[in-house]
Amino acid sequence: MSNFTTPALMDFKFQSHDGDDYGEYFETTNRIAIYLIPHSECIPNLLATITHELFHKLITDFEGDVIDIEQEHTLIKKLMWFEQDLV
């Protein structure tokens, strides 16, 4: 389980290894990678990806391995919709 007081380091890279990811949170190194090529024409999407990956970090800090990745993504989607007053 990560430490709440340790901020994640954020790296901006051009592309992921498989080319399909927008971003990833790496729990073992407490790093977030944001991949720029998928966001090349959409700044709001880039900001949403940063928020999404930060939610992964917060959920991991709070819950550890209590929920699986599908449950985590469902929760993040609801949080993102709530943030936009769409829930």
Summary of the structure (lengths in Angstrom):
residues: 87
radius of gyration: 13.1
end to end distance: 29.7
largest distance: 36.2
contacts: 207
relative contact order: 0.17
helix: 45%
strand: 16%
